[in-house]
Amino acid sequence: MALVPCQVLHAAILLSYCSILCNYKAIDMPAHQTYGGSWKFLTFIDLVIQAVFFGICVLTDLSSLLTRGNDSQEQERQLKKLISLRDWMMAVLAFPVGVFVVTMFWSIYIYDRELVYPKLLDNFIPAWLNHGMHTTVLPFVLIEMRTTHHQYPSRSCGLAAVCTFAVGYILWVCWIHHVTGVWVYPLLEHLSPGVKIIFFAAVTVVINVFYLVGEVLNNYIWDTQK
Protein backbone atom coordinates (compact mmCIF):
# COMPACT_ATOMS: atom_id res chain seq x y z
CA MET A 1 0.00 0.00 0.00
CA ALA A 2 1.36 3.43 -0.98
CA LEU A 3 2.38 5.70 1.87
CA VAL A 4 0.66 8.61 0.10
CA PRO A 5 -2.33 8.01 -2.21
CA CYS A 6 -1.61 8.99 -5.81
CA GLN A 7 -4.67 11.27 -5.72
CA VAL A 8 -3.02 13.35 -2.98
CA LEU A 9 0.27 13.41 -4.89
CA HIS A 10 -1.47 14.62 -8.04
CA ALA A 11 -3.18 17.46 -6.18
CA ALA A 12 0.02 18.48 -4.37
CA ILE A 13 2.10 18.47 -7.57
CA LEU A 14 -0.57 20.44 -9.42
CA LEU A 15 -0.60 23.08 -6.68
CA SER A 16 3.19 23.32 -6.78
CA TYR A 17 3.16 23.92 -10.55
CA CYS A 18 0.43 26.56 -10.19
CA SER A 19 2.59 28.29 -7.57
CA ILE A 20 5.69 28.14 -9.78
CA LEU A 21 3.80 29.51 -12.79
CA CYS A 22 2.23 32.34 -10.78
CA ASN A 23 5.57 33.36 -9.27
CA TYR A 24 7.31 33.17 -12.64
CA LYS A 25 4.69 35.28 -14.41
CA ALA A 26 4.86 37.83 -11.58
CA ILE A 27 8.53 38.49 -12.31
CA ASP A 28 9.11 41.72 -14.22
CA MET A 29 11.73 40.51 -16.68
CA PRO A 30 12.58 42.36 -19.90
CA ALA A 31 12.36 39.10 -21.86
CA HIS A 32 8.67 38.80 -20.94
CA GLN A 33 7.96 42.06 -22.77
CA THR A 34 9.63 41.09 -26.05
CA TYR A 35 8.16 39.20 -29.00
CA GLY A 36 6.81 35.81 -27.94
CA GLY A 37 6.81 36.66 -24.26
CA SER A 38 7.26 33.69 -21.94
CA TRP A 39 6.06 31.34 -24.68
CA LYS A 40 9.39 31.50 -26.49
CA PHE A 41 11.08 29.55 -23.67
CA LEU A 42 10.78 25.76 -23.65
CA THR A 43 11.00 25.84 -19.85
CA PHE A 44 7.78 27.85 -19.62
CA ILE A 45 6.04 25.68 -22.22
CA ASP A 46 7.08 22.61 -20.24
CA LEU A 47 5.70 24.10 -17.01
CA VAL A 48 2.36 24.65 -18.74
CA ILE A 49 2.45 21.09 -20.09
CA GLN A 50 3.17 19.67 -16.63
CA ALA A 51 0.44 21.80 -14.99
CA VAL A 52 -2.15 20.78 -17.61
CA PHE A 53 -1.10 17.13 -17.34
CA PHE A 54 -1.40 16.99 -13.56
CA GLY A 55 -4.64 18.95 -13.82
CA ILE A 56 -5.97 16.16 -16.04
CA CYS A 57 -4.67 13.62 -13.49
CA VAL A 58 -6.64 15.35 -10.72
CA LEU A 59 -9.73 15.53 -12.93
CA THR A 60 -9.37 11.83 -13.74
CA ASP A 61 -9.04 10.99 -10.03
CA LEU A 62 -12.18 12.97 -9.21
CA SER A 63 -14.12 11.41 -12.09
CA SER A 64 -13.00 7.95 -11.01
CA LEU A 65 -14.25 8.57 -7.47
CA LEU A 66 -17.58 9.94 -8.70
CA THR A 67 -18.20 7.03 -11.08
CA ARG A 68 -17.23 4.35 -8.56
CA GLY A 69 -20.26 2.15 -7.97
CA ASN A 70 -22.13 3.96 -10.75
CA ASP A 71 -23.44 1.88 -13.65
CA SER A 72 -23.77 4.83 -16.06
CA GLN A 73 -22.14 3.80 -19.35
CA GLU A 74 -21.87 7.41 -20.49
CA GLN A 75 -19.87 8.39 -17.41
CA GLU A 76 -17.70 5.33 -17.92
CA ARG A 77 -16.99 6.38 -21.51
CA GLN A 78 -16.09 9.90 -20.41
CA LEU A 79 -13.74 8.50 -17.77
CA LYS A 80 -12.03 6.30 -20.36
CA LYS A 81 -11.53 9.35 -22.60
CA LEU A 82 -9.92 11.24 -19.72
CA ILE A 83 -7.63 8.30 -18.95
CA SER A 84 -6.64 8.04 -22.63
CA LEU A 85 -5.85 11.77 -22.75
CA ARG A 86 -3.87 11.53 -19.50
CA ASP A 87 -1.84 8.58 -20.79
CA TRP A 88 -1.19 10.25 -24.15
CA MET A 89 0.03 13.45 -22.51
CA MET A 90 2.31 11.52 -20.19
CA ALA A 91 3.84 9.52 -23.02
CA VAL A 92 4.21 12.23 -25.66
CA LEU A 93 4.66 15.47 -23.70
CA ALA A 94 5.03 15.31 -19.91
CA PHE A 95 7.79 12.70 -19.74
CA PRO A 96 9.98 13.35 -22.84
CA VAL A 97 9.72 17.16 -22.73
CA GLY A 98 10.14 17.29 -18.95
CA VAL A 99 13.20 15.04 -18.93
CA PHE A 100 14.63 16.89 -21.93
CA VAL A 101 14.31 20.29 -20.23
CA VAL A 102 16.00 19.10 -17.03
CA THR A 103 18.88 17.21 -18.67
CA MET A 104 19.62 19.78 -21.37
CA PHE A 105 19.41 22.76 -19.03
CA TRP A 106 21.72 21.38 -16.37
CA SER A 107 24.15 19.88 -18.90
CA ILE A 108 24.64 23.24 -20.61
CA TYR A 109 24.50 25.11 -17.28
CA ILE A 110 27.38 23.04 -15.88
CA TYR A 111 29.41 23.58 -19.06
CA ASP A 112 28.77 27.33 -19.34
CA ARG A 113 25.71 28.84 -17.69
CA GLU A 114 25.96 32.00 -19.84
CA LEU A 115 24.88 29.91 -22.85
CA VAL A 116 21.50 29.06 -21.34
CA TYR A 117 20.95 30.93 -18.05
CA PRO A 118 23.06 34.11 -17.77
CA LYS A 119 23.98 35.35 -14.30
CA LEU A 120 21.85 38.40 -14.98
CA LEU A 121 18.77 36.22 -14.43
CA ASP A 122 19.78 35.69 -10.79
CA ASN A 123 18.61 39.27 -10.21
CA PHE A 124 15.09 38.30 -11.32
CA ILE A 125 14.65 34.59 -10.59
CA PRO A 126 15.34 33.25 -7.05
CA ALA A 127 17.19 29.95 -6.70
CA TRP A 128 14.12 28.05 -5.43
CA LEU A 129 12.13 29.11 -8.51
CA ASN A 130 14.96 28.09 -10.82
CA HIS A 131 14.94 24.60 -9.29
CA GLY A 132 11.15 24.54 -9.46
CA MET A 133 11.39 25.12 -13.21
CA HIS A 134 14.47 23.03 -14.03
CA THR A 135 14.90 20.38 -11.33
CA THR A 136 11.72 19.17 -9.61
CA VAL A 137 10.11 18.38 -12.97
CA LEU A 138 12.16 15.18 -13.17
CA PRO A 139 11.28 13.65 -9.77
CA PHE A 140 7.63 14.66 -10.20
CA VAL A 141 7.30 12.89 -13.53
CA LEU A 142 9.17 9.82 -12.22
CA ILE A 143 6.87 9.67 -9.19
CA GLU A 144 3.88 9.79 -11.54
CA MET A 145 5.26 6.97 -13.67
CA ARG A 146 5.92 4.85 -10.57
CA THR A 147 2.50 5.38 -8.97
CA THR A 148 0.21 5.27 -12.02
CA HIS A 149 0.16 2.89 -14.97
CA HIS A 150 -0.01 4.62 -18.35
CA GLN A 151 -0.99 3.02 -21.63
CA TYR A 152 1.45 4.18 -24.29
CA PRO A 153 0.30 4.72 -27.90
CA SER A 154 1.81 2.72 -30.73
CA ARG A 155 5.48 3.54 -31.08
CA SER A 156 5.11 5.03 -34.56
CA CYS A 157 2.26 7.33 -33.47
CA GLY A 158 4.11 8.33 -30.30
CA LEU A 159 7.35 9.16 -32.09
CA ALA A 160 5.46 11.05 -34.79
CA ALA A 161 3.76 13.20 -32.12
CA VAL A 162 7.06 13.88 -30.34
CA CYS A 163 8.75 14.82 -33.64
CA THR A 164 5.86 17.16 -34.44
CA PHE A 165 6.28 18.93 -31.12
CA ALA A 166 10.08 19.18 -31.46
CA VAL A 167 10.01 20.46 -35.04
CA GLY A 168 7.18 22.86 -34.19
CA TYR A 169 9.19 24.41 -31.36
CA ILE A 170 12.35 24.63 -33.49
CA LEU A 171 10.39 26.45 -36.21
CA TRP A 172 8.95 28.78 -33.54
CA VAL A 173 12.48 29.61 -32.31
CA CYS A 174 13.62 30.26 -35.89
CA TRP A 175 10.60 32.47 -36.54
CA ILE A 176 11.34 34.55 -33.44
CA HIS A 177 14.90 35.05 -34.71
CA HIS A 178 13.54 36.00 -38.12
CA VAL A 179 11.26 38.65 -36.57
CA THR A 180 13.55 40.03 -33.87
CA GLY A 181 17.06 39.15 -35.08
CA VAL A 182 17.80 37.62 -31.67
CA TRP A 183 18.01 33.93 -30.78
CA VAL A 184 15.97 32.81 -27.79
CA TYR A 185 19.00 31.02 -26.31
CA PRO A 186 22.49 32.63 -26.27
CA LEU A 187 23.96 29.24 -27.23
CA LEU A 188 22.56 29.57 -30.75
CA GLU A 189 24.39 32.86 -31.28
CA HIS A 190 27.71 30.97 -31.23
CA LEU A 191 26.74 28.32 -33.82
CA SER A 192 27.20 28.60 -37.57
CA PRO A 193 24.14 27.89 -39.79
CA GLY A 194 25.37 24.39 -40.60
CA VAL A 195 26.07 23.57 -36.97
CA LYS A 196 22.62 24.93 -36.03
CA ILE A 197 21.00 22.43 -38.40
CA ILE A 198 23.01 19.59 -36.83
CA PHE A 199 22.14 20.87 -33.36
CA PHE A 200 18.41 21.03 -34.12
CA ALA A 201 18.51 17.53 -35.63
CA ALA A 202 20.35 16.21 -32.56
CA VAL A 203 17.81 17.85 -30.25
CA THR A 204 14.98 16.14 -32.14
CA VAL A 205 16.75 12.80 -31.86
CA VAL A 206 17.39 13.25 -28.13
CA ILE A 207 13.76 14.04 -27.30
CA ASN A 208 12.70 10.96 -29.30
CA VAL A 209 15.18 8.89 -27.30
CA PHE A 210 13.58 10.19 -24.09
CA TYR A 211 10.21 9.08 -25.42
CA LEU A 212 11.60 5.57 -25.91
CA VAL A 213 13.18 5.66 -22.44
CA GLY A 214 9.79 6.54 -20.97
CA GLU A 215 8.10 3.71 -22.83
CA VAL A 216 10.71 1.17 -21.72
CA LEU A 217 10.64 2.42 -18.13
CA ASN A 218 6.84 2.33 -18.01
CA ASN A 219 6.78 -1.23 -19.35
CA TYR A 220 9.47 -2.32 -16.91
CA ILE A 221 7.68 -0.87 -13.88
CA TRP A 222 4.26 -2.20 -14.84
CA ASP A 223 5.21 -5.52 -16.44
CA THR A 224 2.41 -7.78 -15.17
CA GLN A 225 4.47 -10.87 -15.84
CA LYS A 226 6.92 -9.74 -13.15
Salt bridges, closest charged atoms under 4 A:
ASP61 OD2 - HIS10 ND1 2.58
GLU74 OE1 - ARG77 NH2 2.51
ASP87 OD1 - ARG86 NH2 3.05
ASP87 OD1 - HIS150 ND1 2.92
ASP122 OD1 - ARG113 NH2 3.08
GLU144 OE1 - HIS10 NE2 2.51
GLU144 OE2 - HIS150 NE2 2.77
GLU215 OE1 - ARG155 NH2 2.69
